[in-house]
Structure formats: structure tokens, C-alpha cells
Amino acid sequence: MGSPLDLAPLVHGGDLGAARKLFPSAPEPFLDLSAGINPHPYPIPQLSSDVFAKLPPPEAVARLAEIAAEAYGAPGASHVAVAPGTQILMTQIAALVAPGRAVVLAPTYAEHARAAELAGHEVSEVADVEQLADAALAIVVNPNNPDGRIVAKDTLLSLADRLQRRGGVLAIDEAFMDVGPKGASLGDQAGRNVVVLRSFGKFFGLPGLRLGFALAAPSIAKRLAAGLGPWPVSGAALAIGAEALADTAWRTATRASLEVAAGRLDALLRGAGLEIVGGTSLFRLVGTEEAVKLFEHLGHSGVLVRRFSREPLWLRFGLPGSEPEWQRVADALAH
């Protein structure tokens, strides 16, 4: 990482303001496929005015923690810290161990390395899980963003055991595990030195709600919750999160529909001569020598995809939602 420390957040998908500056003549509205968000969000329930007019009660936080523990397979509510998105938890988790060596399995979501550096760690990135074993803090995104790589559960548990003998912590970011392989989550192993992050907004299509969870040993979950204060998330997030996470029928149907949509996107991308090199059912990663030109062409067509400065041959495509959006992508790829 560079010096002096750069406190600014890194560039991400979903920045339509930047896209409009880059492509000022593009047709509106922009079709944003850059963020890997479910384009069919959970239907927002009708909320009481008290949700907005009163401070969120502690029992609502406790209830959501219980529902989240059930949904994510954590041992119990005491293993859950409720947060306004997982981003805010990254630096807190990095501070669970004294400043030392933080190692990130890469390439991956760049904010983890920045958060670890903010917590005082010396950060390095590696391509092999075995190289994480001598870290004070080991960070794995699983399924990985942007290539969808899955590290087997047994491999991660073995790594956690090796880290524990040295006083190290294993942080697993499962932001996309809602669409990951069955049984791959470490939610049921949240304890000891394993901390699991679960994002609400991506799968439920409500990133603006700002809701996320850390699954951890009760002592760690309590410490993380204390760092967020007595009202960690809004009343609206508590109410919507509780209903959505308890809606197992919607979750099951949505996983199936996302698989169908991802297959449709595969056909569209391959039909345009693009090689799919990874992804999940919320996004696909393509590799092409023409990535820069294709990004610019799509941008001028009003379609924003995710590019990567460190992997210039990669582009990540999220899912279109409506039929007109699918047609816009097909038309842009065809010309």
C-alpha cells in the first residue's frame, strides 16, 4: 500500500455521477450494471410512521439479530452484530488484533486492504490460501468479487485453526453467499477467531437501506456492536430487514430466478464473442483484449459496467432487470 496513507475510499461500481461526467452525451437514463445488485428488489412493506418518528428500540435490534442468526446459520443471536452495512465493520474487524501483518486473498474487493491499513496493519495481497496462514489478520471474500471464486469450507476451517494457534483472526466476507453454493458459508462456524460478514443489500436489491451483519463469537459480536453505539441502524432497516430475512419463500424463489437471469446473460455475452471467466448469479466477469474499448462503447450507449484498473482485460456485468433493459444491453453489444 502507498504512503502517506490515502484516506479516500476507492473507486466502486454504482457511481452514476462519475459515469455522466465520463460519458456526457450518453442516452438517459443510464443502465447501471456496475454494482452486482439484484435488479428485482424485495418488495418494501408498508411501515408505521413510528419507524421514522421514534428511536429504534433495543428489542427491535435484538429481534433482527435472532432472525439474521436463523437466516445465516449462526449459532445464535449473541453471535450477531447488526450494522449499517458491512463496510463500516471492516476497520473494526481489522482492529480486533494488534497492528501486524494483514493478508488479503486477491484479486478481490479493494476496500478490505484499505480498511486493514487504516487499522495500522502492514497489508499484502496473495493468490494462494496457504499464504494466509502466517497473518495476524487473514481476509477472504467468498464467493469472491469479481470472479466468483469459492474457497472450500474445509480449507477455510483448517486455515482458521492454524491462525488461532498464532492468535490470528480469519475474516470472511460473504457478501454474495446468498447466491453461493449450498453449505459453503462459515456462518455456522462464527466463533473463536472466525468473523463472517453478511451483506443484506445485494441479494435483496436494497443497498440504499444500508444493512449488514457480522457473525462472530459473542465477545467479538458484543465488541463490534458497542463500537456502533445504541442505535446502529435505522428503524426502517430493522423492520424491512426482519421481514425480508424471515421470508424464506421469497429467498428461495429469488435464488432460482437469479440463476435463470444469469444464464440469459451468459448467452448474451457469449453471443457477442465474450469469454466468461467467472462470476455469481448476480454478476458475470468477462475477459477480453478489447475491454477498454468495450467499456467506452457501452458507456456511450448509456450502459455502465465495472472496469478494473489492476485487471485491464476484465469487465463485470450485473443483471439487467426489465425487458427494455435487456434489449438495451443486447443492442449495445450488437453494435
ZARO-712836 format. One record per residue: residue number from 0; residue in one letter; y, x, z of N, C-alpha, C in turn. Coordinates in steps of 0.05 Angstrom, whole numbers, plus 5000, padded with zeros to 4 digits. Atoms other than C-alpha are relative to their C-alpha. Example, Ala and Ser with C-alpha at 12.3 -4.5 7.8 and 13.67 -1.06 7.14 Angstrom:
BEGIN
seq,type,n.north,n.east,n.up,ca.north,ca.east,ca.up,c.north,c.east,c.up
0,A,4976,5018,5000,4910,5246,5156,5024,5018,5000
1,S,4976,4984,4999,4979,5273,5143,5022,4985,5014
REM end
This chain:
BEGIN
seq,type,n.north,n.east,n.up,ca.north,ca.east,ca.up,c.north,c.east,c.up
0,M,4976,5017,5000,5000,5000,5000,5025,5018,5000
1,G,4976,4984,5003,5070,5023,4986,5016,5003,5026
2,S,4982,4996,4978,5123,5048,5034,5028,5004,4989
3,P,5001,5015,4976,5171,5026,5060,4987,4973,4996
4,L,5014,5025,5001,5136,4961,5078,5016,4979,4986
5,D,4987,5022,5014,5152,4905,5030,4993,4974,5014
6,L,5004,5024,4984,5161,4841,5070,4999,4975,4982
7,A,4999,5024,5018,5168,4795,5009,4972,4991,4993
8,P,5026,5009,5009,5109,4751,4992,4994,5007,4971
9,L,5008,4993,5027,5070,4768,4930,5002,4977,4981
10,V,4998,5021,5020,5073,4730,4865,4974,4984,4999
11,H,5023,5018,5000,5027,4670,4862,5002,4980,4976
12,G,4998,5022,5018,5010,4612,4817,5017,4978,5011
13,G,4985,5023,4991,5047,4547,4821,5030,5002,5000
14,D,4971,4996,5000,5117,4575,4812,5012,4990,4974
15,L,4989,5011,5025,5146,4528,4760,5029,5009,4996
16,G,4973,4989,5003,5216,4554,4774,5000,5026,4984
17,A,5002,4975,5014,5196,4623,4751,4990,4995,4971
18,A,5010,5006,5027,5158,4593,4692,5023,4990,4982
19,R,4978,5010,5016,5220,4556,4668,5020,5022,4992
20,K,4983,4977,5007,5261,4620,4671,4987,5017,4978
21,L,5015,4983,5019,5207,4656,4632,4998,4986,4973
22,F,5003,5016,5024,5199,4600,4581,5020,4977,4999
23,P,4979,5021,4998,5265,4563,4579,4999,4978,4979
24,S,5001,5020,5021,5251,4527,4514,4974,4985,4999
25,A,5025,5013,5000,5182,4503,4533,5003,4970,5004
26,P,4998,5029,4996,5170,4427,4529,4994,4993,5029
27,E,5004,5010,4973,5174,4389,4594,4985,4974,4999
28,P,5003,4984,4975,5141,4372,4639,4980,5022,4995
29,F,5019,4978,5000,5105,4438,4649,4973,4989,5010
30,L,5027,5005,4991,5030,4431,4656,4991,5024,5016
31,D,5006,4977,4982,5014,4476,4716,4970,5002,5005
32,L,5028,4995,4996,4943,4503,4712,4996,5027,5014
33,S,5000,4973,4989,4960,4566,4751,4991,5002,5028
34,A,5004,4998,4971,4942,4548,4822,4971,4992,5009
35,G,5027,5006,4991,4869,4524,4823,4998,4977,5019
36,I,4998,5023,4982,4885,4457,4856,4986,4976,4986
37,N,5012,5024,5010,4844,4393,4848,5022,4982,4988
38,P,4979,5016,5012,4886,4352,4798,4998,4970,5007
39,H,5003,5028,4992,4860,4287,4827,4999,4999,5031
40,P,4998,4997,4971,4885,4288,4900,4987,4976,5015
41,Y,5010,5021,4983,4856,4249,4957,5021,4978,5003
42,P,4981,5022,4998,4889,4180,4960,5013,4999,5028
43,I,4986,4999,4975,4942,4183,5014,5000,4973,5013
44,P,5001,5026,4987,4931,4127,5065,5028,4991,5009
45,Q,4975,5010,4990,4987,4083,5089,5003,5010,5029
46,L,4996,4987,4974,5017,4117,5150,5020,4983,5017
47,S,4982,5012,4982,5050,4087,5211,5026,5016,5001
48,S,4974,4986,4998,5124,4103,5219,5000,5018,5025
49,D,5002,4982,4977,5105,4134,5287,4992,5028,4993
50,V,5009,4974,5009,5073,4191,5249,5024,5018,4994
51,F,4976,4985,5007,5143,4212,5228,5021,4999,5022
52,A,4979,5005,4980,5185,4185,5286,4993,5013,5027
53,K,5007,4989,4974,5146,4217,5344,4986,5027,4996
54,L,5014,4975,5001,5120,4286,5360,4970,4995,4999
55,P,5029,5004,5001,5046,4294,5343,4987,5004,5027
56,P,5012,4997,4974,5005,4282,5406,4977,5020,5000
57,P,5022,4981,4998,4956,4335,5430,4973,4988,4994
58,E,5026,5012,5006,4899,4286,5425,4994,4997,4970
59,A,5004,5001,5029,4911,4279,5350,4991,5027,4989
60,V,5009,4973,5007,4904,4355,5343,4970,5003,5008
61,A,5028,4997,4990,4840,4353,5385,4981,4983,4982
62,R,5017,5017,5016,4812,4295,5343,4995,5013,4973
63,L,5004,4987,5026,4825,4332,5278,4982,5025,5002
64,A,5017,4976,4995,4792,4395,5307,4971,4991,5001
65,E,5027,5010,4998,4730,4353,5322,4989,4993,4972
66,I,5008,5008,5026,4728,4324,5252,4996,5024,4982
67,A,5002,4976,5016,4740,4392,5220,4975,5015,5007
68,A,5024,4986,4992,4684,4423,5261,4975,4987,4987
69,E,5022,5015,5012,4637,4369,5235,4999,5005,4970
70,A,4998,4997,5029,4661,4376,5163,4992,5028,4991
71,Y,5003,4972,5008,4658,4452,5161,4976,5013,5013
72,G,5024,4989,4988,4595,4461,5203,5005,5019,5023
73,A,4995,4983,4977,4629,4497,5261,4984,4990,5024
74,P,5016,5008,4977,4592,4496,5328,5013,4977,5016
75,G,4986,5021,4985,4645,4450,5359,5030,5003,4997
76,A,4971,5001,5002,4718,4432,5365,5013,5024,5013
77,S,4988,4977,4987,4731,4490,5412,5000,5025,4982
78,H,5001,4978,5020,4715,4536,5353,5021,4997,4978
79,V,4981,5007,5022,4772,4506,5311,5029,5003,5009
80,A,4970,5000,4997,4846,4524,5307,5012,4986,4976
81,V,4986,5015,5021,4888,4475,5267,5026,5013,4994
82,A,4976,4984,5008,4944,4507,5227,5014,4987,4976
83,P,4986,5010,5023,4998,4490,5176,4994,5017,4975
84,G,5010,4983,5021,4957,4523,5121,4988,5025,5011
85,T,5013,4976,4991,4915,4585,5125,5017,5025,4997
86,Q,4983,4977,5005,4969,4632,5100,5012,5011,5026
87,I,4986,4992,4975,5004,4632,5168,4980,5014,5020
88,L,5019,4988,4981,4939,4653,5203,4992,5028,4993
89,M,5011,4974,5009,4926,4716,5162,5010,5023,5017
90,T,4989,4978,4984,4973,4762,5201,4990,4998,5029
91,Q,5011,5004,4973,4949,4731,5267,4972,5011,5002
92,I,5028,4991,5000,4877,4746,5249,5000,5031,4998
93,A,4999,4970,5003,4895,4817,5228,5008,5013,5027
94,A,4991,4989,4974,4926,4826,5298,4979,4997,5021
95,L,5021,5003,4980,4861,4809,5333,4988,5027,5009
96,V,5010,4973,4993,4843,4883,5332,5024,5019,4999
97,A,4978,4980,5000,4888,4943,5346,5003,5011,4972
98,P,4996,4989,5026,4920,4973,5285,4981,5023,4994
99,G,5020,4980,5008,4868,5014,5248,4997,4998,4970
100,R,5006,5001,5029,4833,5011,5181,4991,4972,4993
101,A,5008,5026,5010,4832,4944,5146,4990,5004,4971
102,V,5012,4996,5026,4787,4940,5085,4995,4972,4987
103,V,5001,5025,5015,4790,4884,5033,4981,5003,4977
104,L,5018,5000,5023,4734,4868,4984,5016,4990,4976
105,A,4981,5006,5022,4773,4869,4918,4985,5002,4973
106,P,4974,5013,5001,4798,4848,4869,4999,4972,5012
107,T,5000,5026,4987,4819,4786,4907,5029,4991,5005
108,Y,4974,5011,4992,4877,4745,4935,5016,5021,5015
109,A,4986,4977,4991,4930,4797,4948,5014,4997,5027
110,E,4986,5004,4975,4962,4766,5009,4985,5010,5024
111,H,5015,4989,4978,4905,4789,5054,5008,5029,5006
112,A,4992,4972,4996,4923,4862,5044,5028,5002,5011
113,R,4972,4999,4990,4997,4848,5055,5001,4991,5029
114,A,5000,5009,4972,4983,4809,5119,4989,5021,5019
115,A,5012,4979,4983,4939,4865,5146,5020,5023,5004
116,E,4980,4978,4998,4993,4916,5131,5023,4991,5019
117,L,4979,5010,4982,5045,4872,5166,4991,5002,5030
118,A,5010,4998,4973,4999,4874,5227,4996,5029,5009
119,G,5001,4972,4992,5001,4950,5227,4976,5016,4991
120,H,5024,4986,5009,4936,4967,5193,5005,5018,4976
121,E,5001,4984,5025,4923,5021,5141,4980,4985,4982
122,V,5016,5018,5017,4897,4979,5083,4988,5015,4976
123,S,5012,4990,5024,4847,4999,5030,4984,4977,4988
124,E,5016,5020,5015,4810,4958,4977,4976,5014,4988
125,V,5025,4989,5010,4738,4969,4957,4986,4979,4983
126,A,5014,5019,5018,4690,4938,4907,4972,4995,5009
127,D,5028,5002,4990,4625,4944,4948,5001,4991,5029
128,V,5001,5010,4972,4609,4904,5011,4992,5022,5019
129,E,5009,4979,4981,4575,4965,5041,5024,5017,5009
130,Q,4977,4984,4993,4643,5000,5042,5018,4986,5021
131,L,4985,5014,4980,4669,4948,5092,4991,5007,5028
132,A,5013,4999,4974,4624,4969,5149,5014,5018,5020
133,D,4986,4982,4981,4669,5023,5179,5029,4991,5006
134,A,4973,5010,4996,4731,4979,5182,5005,4989,5028
135,A,4993,5015,4976,4768,4954,5243,5002,4970,4993
136,L,4997,5027,5010,4782,4891,5202,4989,5000,4971
137,A,5011,5003,5027,4739,4873,5142,5006,4972,4990
138,I,4990,5026,5012,4764,4817,5095,4985,4995,4975
139,V,5015,5009,5024,4721,4779,5045,5009,4972,4993
140,V,4994,5027,5010,4744,4720,5003,4974,4990,4986
141,N,5026,5009,5008,4682,4678,4990,4999,4969,4998
142,P,5001,4988,5026,4678,4647,4938,5027,5014,4994
143,N,4976,4983,5004,4726,4699,4912,5020,4987,4980
144,N,4978,5007,5018,4792,4685,4879,5011,5026,4988
145,P,5003,5021,5020,4798,4694,4820,4973,4998,4985
146,D,5024,4999,5017,4728,4710,4795,4976,4983,5011
147,G,5021,5017,4989,4686,4663,4840,4976,5015,5011
148,R,5022,4984,4989,4642,4720,4865,4991,4988,5027
149,I,5011,5009,4975,4595,4698,4921,4985,5024,5013
150,V,5015,4981,4984,4572,4746,4975,4980,4984,5017
151,A,5021,5015,4987,4506,4723,5004,5004,4999,5030
152,K,4996,5004,4971,4507,4696,5075,4986,5021,5017
153,D,5015,4980,4985,4453,4744,5100,5015,5027,4999
154,T,4985,4975,5003,4494,4802,5073,5024,5001,5018
155,L,4977,5002,4983,4556,4779,5110,4993,5001,5029
156,L,5009,4999,4972,4518,4768,5175,4992,5028,5008
157,S,5007,4972,4995,4489,4838,5170,5025,5017,5004
158,L,4975,4985,4998,4559,4865,5159,5014,4994,5027
159,A,4988,5008,4975,4585,4825,5219,4987,5015,5023
160,D,5014,4986,4979,4531,4856,5263,5008,5030,5001
161,R,4993,4971,5000,4549,4927,5241,5029,5003,5010
162,L,4972,4999,4991,4623,4913,5252,5002,4996,5030
163,Q,4998,5006,4971,4611,4884,5321,4993,5024,5017
164,R,5008,4977,4984,4577,4947,5345,5023,5020,5003
165,R,4977,4982,4999,4643,4983,5330,5025,4986,5009
166,G,4976,5015,4991,4689,4929,5357,5016,4989,4977
167,G,4986,5010,5023,4708,4906,5287,4998,4970,4996
168,V,4999,5028,5006,4725,4837,5261,4995,4995,4971
169,L,5004,5008,5028,4700,4803,5198,5015,4974,4995
170,A,4985,5024,5008,4749,4753,5167,4990,4991,4973
171,I,5011,5012,5024,4720,4707,5114,5019,4978,4991
172,D,4982,5021,5011,4769,4666,5071,4983,4982,4982
173,E,5017,5019,5015,4730,4605,5048,5018,4978,4987
174,A,4981,5020,5011,4790,4571,5013,4987,4983,4979
175,F,5012,5015,5021,4745,4549,4956,4971,4993,5006
176,M,5028,5006,4993,4680,4538,4995,4993,4971,4997
177,D,5006,5029,5005,4686,4462,4987,4985,4996,4974
178,V,5014,5002,5026,4661,4475,4916,4981,5024,4997
179,G,5018,4977,5000,4618,4535,4935,4971,4991,5002
180,P,5029,5007,4999,4541,4538,4937,4993,4989,5028
181,K,5009,5012,4975,4507,4496,4990,4987,5021,5018
182,G,5011,4981,4981,4491,4536,5052,5013,5027,5000
183,A,4988,4973,5002,4536,4595,5034,5022,5004,5022
184,S,4978,4998,4980,4590,4580,5087,4991,5014,5025
185,L,5005,4988,4973,4594,4621,5151,5012,4983,5022
186,G,4988,5017,4980,4626,4562,5187,4982,4997,5024
187,D,5018,5004,4977,4564,4553,5230,4996,5026,5016
188,Q,5002,4974,4986,4568,4627,5249,5027,5009,5012
189,A,4973,4993,4989,4641,4625,5272,4997,5005,5029
190,G,5003,4991,4972,4638,4663,5337,4998,5030,5000
191,R,5002,4971,4997,4631,4733,5363,5024,5012,4986
192,N,4979,4986,5014,4671,4775,5314,5004,4988,4972
193,V,4997,5013,5027,4670,4726,5254,5021,4979,5002
194,V,4979,5021,5002,4732,4686,5236,5000,4990,4971
195,V,5002,5013,5026,4728,4637,5178,5025,4983,4995
196,L,4977,5016,5008,4789,4608,5143,4991,4978,4981
197,R,5005,5022,5018,4784,4539,5110,5026,4987,4992
198,S,4976,5012,5011,4839,4512,5066,4995,4970,4994
199,F,5002,5028,5005,4850,4437,5061,5011,4992,4972
200,G,4985,5010,5023,4899,4431,5003,4987,5003,4973
201,K,5011,4994,5027,4859,4460,4945,4980,4978,4992
202,F,5020,5019,5007,4798,4415,4946,5010,4971,5000
203,F,4990,5027,4997,4835,4353,4969,5025,4995,4983
204,G,4978,5004,5018,4891,4365,4919,5027,4995,5013
205,L,4975,5006,4985,4946,4363,4972,5011,5026,5013
206,P,4990,4975,4988,4973,4434,4980,5026,4998,5014
207,G,4975,5004,4987,5041,4408,4999,4998,4990,5028
208,L,5004,5010,4973,5012,4378,5062,5000,5023,5020
209,R,5001,4976,4983,5004,4449,5090,4981,4996,5024
210,L,5020,5003,4979,4939,4443,5129,4977,5019,4995
211,G,5023,4982,5001,4885,4493,5144,4988,5005,5027
212,F,5015,4997,4976,4836,4516,5196,4989,5028,5003
213,A,5015,4976,4994,4808,4578,5229,4977,4992,5017
214,L,5025,5005,4985,4736,4574,5253,4993,5027,5013
215,A,5004,4974,4986,4723,4626,5307,4988,4994,5028
216,A,5009,5003,4972,4696,4639,5377,5022,4986,5015
217,P,4980,5015,4985,4731,4593,5427,5023,5016,5010
218,S,4978,4984,4990,4771,4650,5457,5019,5008,4978
219,I,4982,4992,5022,4797,4671,5389,5014,4975,4989
220,A,4987,5025,5010,4810,4599,5366,5023,4992,5019
221,K,4979,5007,4981,4849,4587,5430,5024,5019,4997
222,R,4978,4980,5004,4890,4651,5419,5016,4994,4975
223,L,4986,5007,5024,4906,4631,5348,5016,4975,5003
224,A,4986,5025,4995,4925,4561,5369,5025,5005,5017
225,A,4978,4995,4982,4970,4588,5424,5023,5013,4984
226,G,4979,4987,5017,5007,4631,5372,5015,4981,4982
227,L,4987,5020,5017,5023,4568,5332,5017,4980,5016
228,G,4984,5018,4983,5053,4530,5391,4988,4973,5004
229,P,5011,5026,4992,5044,4459,5417,4998,4980,4977
230,W,5001,5019,5023,5056,4423,5350,4995,5016,4975
231,P,5006,4981,5022,5020,4466,5299,5003,4987,4972
232,V,4997,5013,5026,5021,4414,5242,5014,4973,5004
233,S,4986,5026,4998,5058,4350,5226,4981,4977,5006
234,G,5015,5024,4995,5036,4281,5246,4987,4990,4975
235,A,5011,5009,5025,5025,4264,5173,4975,5017,4992
236,A,5023,4983,5006,4979,4324,5163,4977,4994,5018
237,L,5022,5007,4981,4939,4305,5225,4986,4974,4991
238,A,5011,5026,5008,4930,4233,5201,4984,5002,4974
239,I,5013,4998,5026,4914,4249,5129,4976,5018,5001
240,G,5022,4982,4997,4870,4308,5146,4976,4988,5013
241,A,5022,5013,4985,4829,4268,5195,4985,4980,4982
242,E,5013,5020,5017,4816,4212,5146,4985,5013,4977
243,A,5012,4988,5024,4802,4257,5086,4974,5015,5008
244,L,5023,4983,4993,4754,4305,5122,4976,4982,5009
245,A,5021,5018,4992,4715,4246,5150,4988,4983,4977
246,D,5008,5016,5023,4708,4214,5081,4979,5015,4984
247,T,5021,4984,5013,4641,4244,5062,4993,4989,4972
248,A,5006,5011,5027,4632,4196,5003,5019,5011,4980
249,W,4980,4989,5019,4697,4220,4971,4994,5029,4995
250,R,5005,4972,5003,4679,4292,4983,4976,5005,4982
251,T,5024,4997,5016,4610,4285,4952,5006,4993,4970
252,A,4994,5008,5027,4636,4247,4891,5019,5020,4987
253,T,4981,4981,5012,4693,4297,4881,4987,5026,4992
254,R,5015,4976,5008,4647,4357,4881,4986,4996,4973
255,A,5014,5005,5025,4607,4324,4826,5019,4997,4977
256,S,4981,5003,5022,4668,4304,4785,5013,5026,4992
257,L,4989,4974,5006,4697,4374,4790,4981,5017,4984
258,E,5019,4985,5016,4633,4403,4763,5000,4991,4971
259,V,4999,5011,5027,4637,4357,4703,5026,5010,4986
260,A,4975,4991,5012,4710,4375,4691,4999,5030,4994
261,A,5002,4972,5005,4695,4449,4697,4983,5005,4975
262,G,5016,4997,5025,4641,4442,4644,5016,4993,4975
263,R,4982,5008,5023,4691,4407,4599,5019,5023,4994
264,L,4981,4978,5004,4740,4464,4610,4985,5024,4987
265,D,5016,4979,5012,4685,4514,4593,4998,4996,4970
266,A,5003,5005,5029,4673,4481,4526,5026,5004,4985
267,L,4974,4997,5013,4747,4480,4511,5007,5030,4997
268,L,4993,4971,5001,4756,4554,4528,4982,5015,4981
269,R,5018,4986,5018,4694,4577,4491,5006,4992,4971
270,G,4992,5009,5027,4715,4535,4431,5023,5015,4989
271,A,4977,4984,5008,4778,4576,4430,4993,5030,4998
272,G,5009,4973,5003,4737,4640,4428,5004,5017,5025
273,L,4995,4985,4975,4750,4660,4501,4974,5003,5015
274,E,5023,4994,4984,4698,4693,4545,5006,4992,5029
275,I,4997,5008,4972,4689,4661,4614,4986,5021,5017
276,V,5011,4977,4985,4679,4718,4664,4997,4992,5030
277,G,5004,5008,4972,4679,4678,4729,5015,4974,5006
278,G,4986,5024,4992,4707,4621,4769,4985,4983,5019
279,T,5013,5021,4984,4690,4560,4811,5006,4974,4984
280,S,4995,5025,5014,4693,4486,4792,5029,4991,5003
281,L,4971,5005,4999,4767,4487,4810,5016,5018,4981
282,F,4986,4982,5019,4785,4543,4762,4979,5017,4984
283,R,5016,4982,5016,4757,4587,4707,5016,5025,4994
284,L,4988,4975,5006,4772,4660,4695,4990,5009,4973
285,V,5008,4990,5026,4772,4686,4624,5010,5029,4996
286,G,4993,4973,5007,4775,4756,4597,5005,5002,4970
287,T,4993,4997,5029,4809,4773,4531,5019,5022,4996
288,E,4981,4979,5007,4844,4831,4498,5027,4989,4994
289,E,4975,5013,5008,4897,4781,4478,5012,4984,5024
290,A,4991,5015,4976,4912,4758,4550,5030,4997,5001
291,V,4971,5001,4999,4986,4775,4547,5011,4981,4979
292,K,4990,5018,5022,4997,4741,4480,4992,4971,5006
293,L,5008,5027,4995,4957,4681,4501,5016,4987,5023
294,F,4984,5010,4978,4995,4674,4567,5028,4991,4989
295,E,4973,5007,5011,5061,4675,4528,4998,4976,4981
296,H,5003,5023,5018,5036,4627,4475,4997,4974,5015
297,L,5004,5024,4984,5012,4577,4527,5026,4993,5014
298,G,4974,5005,4986,5077,4585,4566,5020,4987,4982
299,H,4981,5012,5019,5119,4570,4505,4992,4972,4992
300,S,5010,5027,5005,5075,4508,4496,5002,4982,5024
301,G,4996,5015,4975,5091,4486,4567,4975,4998,5017
302,V,5024,4998,4984,5023,4505,4596,5000,5026,5015
303,L,4999,4976,4983,5025,4553,4655,4972,5006,5011
304,V,5024,4990,4988,4963,4594,4672,5006,5024,5017
305,R,4995,4978,4982,4954,4650,4721,4993,5026,4987
306,R,5006,4973,5010,4960,4722,4699,4999,5019,5023
307,F,5004,4980,4978,4945,4785,4739,5010,5027,4991
308,S,4988,4974,5008,4987,4848,4735,4980,5023,5002
309,R,5019,4978,4996,4930,4891,4761,4974,4996,4983
310,E,5023,5005,5018,4878,4859,4714,5012,4987,4975
311,P,4984,5011,5023,4918,4851,4649,4983,4985,4979
312,L,5017,5014,5019,4858,4824,4610,4990,4974,5010
313,W,5009,5025,4988,4847,4765,4656,5021,4978,4999
314,L,4984,5024,4996,4875,4695,4656,4984,4979,5015
315,R,5014,5021,4985,4857,4639,4705,5011,4973,4992
316,F,4993,5027,5008,4857,4567,4682,4990,4980,5022
317,G,5007,5022,4983,4859,4509,4731,4992,4976,4983
318,L,5010,5023,5014,4834,4440,4713,5023,4981,4992
319,P,4981,5023,5007,4877,4390,4673,4990,4975,5014
320,G,5007,5025,4987,4879,4321,4703,4996,4976,4981
321,S,5000,5024,5017,4897,4264,4656,4991,5008,4972
322,E,5008,4995,5027,4872,4257,4585,5023,5012,4983
323,P,4978,4986,5014,4942,4274,4557,5002,5030,5007
324,E,5000,4972,4992,4938,4339,4597,4978,5015,4987
325,W,5022,4987,5015,4870,4356,4568,5008,5005,4971
326,Q,4992,4998,5028,4898,4343,4499,5021,5022,4996
327,R,4980,4979,5002,4958,4388,4512,4987,5028,5000
328,V,5014,4974,4999,4912,4446,4531,4985,5005,4974
329,A,5016,4997,5025,4867,4433,4470,5019,5007,4977
330,D,4981,4994,5022,4927,4432,4424,5012,5028,5002
331,A,4989,4973,4997,4957,4495,4454,4980,5022,4993
332,L,5020,4980,5006,4892,4533,4448,4993,5001,4970
333,A,5008,5002,5029,4882,4510,4376,5021,5012,4982
334,H,4978,4990,5018,4948,4537,4350,5008,5028,5007
REM end
